[in-house]
Amino acid sequence: MRAEIITIGDEILIGQIVDSNSAYLGKSLSKIGVEVKYITSIGDDRTAILAALKLANSRADLVLITGGLGPTKDDITKKTLAEFFHDKLVLNQKVLSHIEDLWKSFIKQPLLQVNKDQAMVLSKAEILTNQNGSAPGMWIEKDQTVFVSMPGVPYEMKSIVSMELLPRLIQQFQLPIIVNKTLLTQGLGESMIAERIADWENQLDPSIKLAYLPNLGRVRLRLSSTHLDKQLVELKVQRAIDDLLPLIQDIFVGFEDDQSIETIIGELLVKKNQTLSLAESCTGGAIAERLTSFPGSSRYFIASLVSYATAIKEQVLGIDGQLIKKHGVVSEEVAILMATRAKALFKSDYAISTTGNAGPTTSEGREPVGTVCMALASPTGIYSHTFQFGTSRERVINKAVNKAFELLYNELLKNASKEV
């Protein structure tokens, strides 16, 4: 089954919001054997919407539309859909009752006519209930193509997809099995990995596709295959993985569908009843943000001190100003003291520090833009490193965050092996 995703909204085209809906839909559809062939983003414009619907009707079996279903005048998707399907909008009493219940239970404000108008739906459409909002999903077919319109608010759209859309697609269509397994690696670049596994790749079953997905010091290796026989396709992909793993064991972190490196680090720390603290400068709290974005991080993550200003490094971490003056604020000497003092201050088992020049210009530091010094204080010692991450501020920060996790992960594994 070929699918097309159409996202509607001027805010997407002008960069005001990031289109996360397409990423979620692509991943969700892939899991049930629906292949997304096209993703189209258009503004709140009748002519553009009609043109996109006509094109999608000619090349896709399933068209998923998000956005433009709100109560305000700029939300024109429903009226345009009615025009495209030669249909009319009618009041759906079930949807209206749902809206009234929402307002009574949660909104606690008068129910306006524009809110009631959310219950106006295409007469030919089948309704997909929106448990988390007022705008329902609509399923309508034309020329053997299924069109599904959903609200653009991500948590509302996701509710409709998981509770209504996916179960219906699985029940109504015979879908092939698509297997995607993504291996996470760190510490080695794309070209170096490709050279290392070249013989394995040359002998890979032609029905299995390999994709290299590099991202700032990490490379994901995605193996994909499809077949009507679930057991057969899963076995083929697993055999390929079994042959690949010995070749990348030193850089392999885990599988993307299972866990991220952050959660793996967390599990290792929890298992040993150990804790982590941070002293961040050039990363500005980005490491802490990544850690705390996962539930359960409070079990091992204690605190992060964002010692951005040199004065804070001196006053809070107690680093001698003369040492900073001698070696520079961007130096391994300063990074070592930052990690050591953070470990002592927060009484953690591990501590990571970052100090660097993320750019775009050189200020306090003597080192060029892109230079980042890190230190890791662990129960077995303290280790420091200096890296050059380029000249893009965003890339410097993100590369530094990824490298910090890499250093910590490797240290945790090393210490675990010593205990065995």
Secondary structure by P-SEA (a helix, b strand, c coil): cbbbbbbbcccccccccccaaaaaaaaaaaaacccccbbbbbcccaaaaaaaaaaaaacccbbbbbccccccccccaaaaaaaaacbbbbbcaaaaaaaaaaaaccccccccccccccccccccbbbbbcccccbbbbbbbcccbbbbbbbcaaaaaaaaaacccaaaaaaccbbbbbbbbbbbbccccaaaaaaaaaaaaaaccccbbbbbbbcccbbbbbbbbccccaaaaaaaaaaaaaaaaaacccccccccccccaaaaaaaaaaaaccbbbbbcccccaaaaaaaaccccccccccccccccccccccccccccaaaaaacccccaaaaaaaaaaaaaaacccbbbbbbcccccccccccccccbbbbbbbcccbbbbbcccccccaaaaaaaaaaaaaaaaaaaaaaaaaaac
